[in-house]
């Protein structure tokens, strides 16, 4: 049986369209976009926990920080599905500084940051390889479900895939979309169970606690409220907080101190440790 699709011709032109609600629309009209009806988003991996291991905060500290974290991840194999991403750390900042001095455009700077995050992902996956850790790429996203079902722990570069097409930032030339954003977008597109940022501080503060011992700890806050506070320094990328205001699947992000034993396990079990930034 052959099903024919309805084809209609515009009254004032010879253009043909496949009949649908989007027929002939520019896809940018405000009233049109508001009129669209959406079904619930399909969640590809609703049991997956996406966790970013910070670059400067964790990986750059070497064995004394990385090994306890990988050991705790190993302890949770079989209990939780885990996907890991890696930050770029100090090496990305070094290459950013050189690139800025040489006048590199934002897209090139983004590509350079991708390379350093890739190095950290390779090291983390190598440490976890005897237990199922595997270095994967963003192009492997359709295979992530199969990997998790086989008990693997995929480890990815944390940078989003904008690369040379990184949007210009509001200020300066550094890419606004870095490894926090890339981890968050991965969690959103696969419909993950949760998104966890593993750092070296207890969570979000009113100021950088490393420089200001009087900074106030913030255990829970809405994304819009956080944006309105316009804090001088944040423990996560500002663009990630902005994106949290309009995501469909991920409604909150948890920031934890991975250097405190047991915090990763608690977060995976759904306990509130650290700071939760939620969609308000």
C-alpha positions in Angstrom: 0.0 0.0 0.0 1.4 3.4 -1.0 0.5 6.4 1.1 0.4 9.7 -0.8 1.5 12.9 0.9 -0.7 15.9 0.3 1.0 18.5 -1.8 -0.5 22.0 -2.2 0.4 25.0 -4.3 0.6 28.5 -3.0 -2.1 30.8 -4.4 0.2 33.6 -5.4 3.1 31.5 -6.7 4.1 28.3 -8.3 5.8 27.0 -5.2 4.7 23.5 -4.0 4.5 22.5 -0.3 4.0 19.3 1.6 0.9 20.1 3.7 1.7 20.6 7.3 1.4 23.1 10.1 4.9 24.5 9.2 4.0 24.8 5.5 5.3 28.1 4.1 6.3 29.5 7.4 9.6 31.3 8.0 10.1 29.6 11.3 11.1 32.9 13.0 7.7 34.6 13.4 7.0 35.1 17.2 3.3 34.5 17.0 3.8 31.4 14.9 6.3 29.9 17.3 4.0 30.6 20.2 1.2 28.8 18.5 3.1 25.6 18.0 2.1 22.6 20.2 4.8 20.4 21.5 4.7 16.8 22.8 6.8 15.7 25.8 10.5 15.4 24.9 11.7 11.9 24.3 14.4 11.0 26.9 17.0 8.8 25.4 18.9 7.9 28.5 16.7 8.7 31.5 18.8 6.6 33.9 22.2 8.1 33.0 24.1 10.3 35.4 26.3 12.8 33.6 29.2 14.0 35.7 31.9 16.5 34.8 35.3 16.2 36.4 36.7 19.7 36.6 40.0 20.4 34.8 41.6 23.1 36.9 39.8 22.1 40.0 40.4 18.4 39.9 42.6 17.0 37.0 45.3 19.6 37.3 45.9 18.5 40.9 47.1 15.1 39.7 46.9 11.8 41.5 45.9 13.1 44.9 42.6 14.4 43.6 41.9 12.2 40.5 42.5 8.8 42.0 40.1 9.1 45.0 37.4 10.3 42.5 38.0 7.5 40.0 38.0 5.1 42.9 34.6 6.3 44.1 33.3 6.1 40.5 34.5 2.5 40.4 32.6 1.8 43.6 29.4 2.9 42.0 29.7 0.6 38.9 26.6 -1.6 38.8 24.7 0.8 41.0 24.4 3.7 38.6 24.8 4.5 34.9 27.5 7.1 34.6 28.8 9.2 31.7 31.8 11.4 32.4 33.1 14.5 30.8 36.4 16.3 31.4 37.2 20.0 31.8 40.3 21.6 30.2 41.9 23.1 33.2 45.1 25.2 33.4 46.4 24.1 30.0 43.3 25.5 28.3 43.9 28.8 30.1 47.5 28.9 28.9 46.6 28.3 25.3 43.7 30.9 25.6 46.2 33.5 26.8 48.6 32.8 23.8 45.6 32.8 21.4 44.4 36.1 22.7 47.8 37.7 22.3 48.0 36.4 18.7 44.6 37.8 17.9 42.9 34.5 17.3 39.1 34.6 16.7 36.7 33.1 19.2 36.1 30.0 17.0 39.8 29.1 16.9 40.1 29.7 20.7 37.2 27.3 21.2 38.9 24.6 19.1 42.1 25.0 21.1 40.1 24.5 24.3 38.6 21.4 22.8 42.1 19.9 22.5 43.1 20.3 26.1 39.8 18.8 27.4 40.4 15.9 25.0 43.7 15.2 26.8 42.1 15.1 30.2 39.3 12.8 28.9 41.9 10.4 27.6 43.7 10.3 30.9 40.5 9.7 32.9 39.3 7.0 30.5 42.7 5.3 30.7 42.5 5.1 34.5 39.0 3.6 34.3 39.8 1.3 31.4 40.2 -1.9 33.6 36.7 -1.2 34.9 34.9 -0.3 31.7 36.0 3.2 31.1 36.1 4.0 27.4 37.1 7.2 25.6 34.3 8.3 23.3 33.4 11.3 21.2 30.4 13.5 20.7 29.8 11.7 17.4 29.2 8.5 19.4 26.1 9.9 21.1 23.7 7.5 19.3 25.8 4.6 20.7 25.8 5.7 24.3 22.8 3.6 25.2 24.5 0.4 24.0 27.7 1.3 25.9 25.8 1.8 29.1 23.8 -1.4 28.7 27.1 -3.3 28.4 28.4 -1.7 31.6 30.8 0.7 30.1 31.6 4.2 31.5 31.8 6.6 28.5 34.3 9.4 29.0 33.9 12.4 26.7 35.5 15.8 26.0 33.5 18.3 27.9 33.6 21.1 25.3 30.5 21.5 23.2 30.8 20.9 19.4 30.5 24.5 18.3 34.2 24.6 17.6 35.0 27.1 14.8 31.3 28.1 14.8 31.3 29.2 18.5 28.9 32.2 18.8 30.7 35.5 19.6 30.4 36.2 23.4 28.7 39.3 24.7 32.0 40.6 26.0 35.6 39.9 25.0 36.7 37.0 22.8 36.8 34.0 25.1 34.2 31.3 24.2 31.2 31.5 26.5 30.3 27.9 25.8 33.0 25.7 27.5 33.0 22.4 29.3 30.3 23.2 31.9 28.0 24.1 29.0 29.0 21.1 26.9 28.3 18.8 29.8 25.0 20.4 30.5 23.9 20.2 26.8 24.9 16.6 26.7 22.7 15.9 29.7 19.8 17.8 28.1 19.9 16.2 24.7 20.0 12.6 26.1 17.4 13.4 28.8 19.7 12.3 31.6 18.7 11.5 35.1 20.8 14.3 36.5 23.8 16.6 35.7 26.6 16.8 38.4 29.5 19.1 38.3 32.5 17.8 40.3 34.6 20.7 41.6 37.1 21.3 44.5 34.7 23.6 46.5 31.5 22.7 48.4 29.4 24.5 45.8 28.2 28.0 44.9 29.2 31.0 47.1 28.4 34.7 47.0 32.1 35.2 46.0 35.1 33.1 45.4 35.7 31.3 48.7 39.4 30.8 47.8 39.9 34.5 47.8 37.2 35.6 50.2 36.9 33.6 53.4 33.7 35.5 54.3 31.9 34.4 51.1 28.4 33.1 51.9 27.6 29.5 50.9 24.4 29.1 48.7 22.9 25.6 49.1 20.0 26.1 46.6 19.0 28.9 44.2 16.9 29.4 41.1 18.7 30.1 37.8 16.9 33.4 37.1 17.5 34.5 40.7 21.2 33.7 40.3 21.4 35.7 37.1 19.6 38.6 38.8 22.2 38.6 41.6 24.9 39.3 39.0 27.7 37.9 41.1 31.2 38.9 40.2 32.4 35.2 40.2 30.7 31.9 39.7 31.8 28.3 40.2 30.1 27.4 36.9 29.9 29.1 33.5 27.3 31.8 33.3 26.0 30.5 29.9 25.1 27.2 31.6 22.9 29.1 34.1 21.2 31.0 31.3 20.5 27.8 29.4 19.0 26.2 32.5 16.2 28.8 32.3 14.8 27.2 29.1 15.7 23.5 29.0 13.1 20.8 28.5 14.7 17.8 30.3 17.3 18.9 32.8 15.6 21.1 35.5 18.6 21.4 37.9 22.3 21.1 38.1 24.2 19.9 41.2 27.6 21.2 42.1 29.6 19.1 44.6 33.0 18.9 46.2 34.6 15.8 44.7 37.5 16.0 47.1 35.3 15.1 50.0 34.9 11.3 50.2 31.4 10.0 49.7 30.0 13.2 48.0 29.8 11.6 44.6 28.0 8.5 45.9 25.6 10.7 47.8 24.8 12.8 44.7 24.3 9.7 42.6 21.9 8.4 45.2 19.9 11.7 44.9 21.0 13.3 48.1 21.4 17.1 48.3 25.1 17.8 48.8 26.7 20.9 47.6 24.6 23.4 45.7 21.6 22.8 43.5 20.8 25.4 40.8 17.3 24.8 39.6 15.0 26.1 36.8 12.7 28.7 38.4 
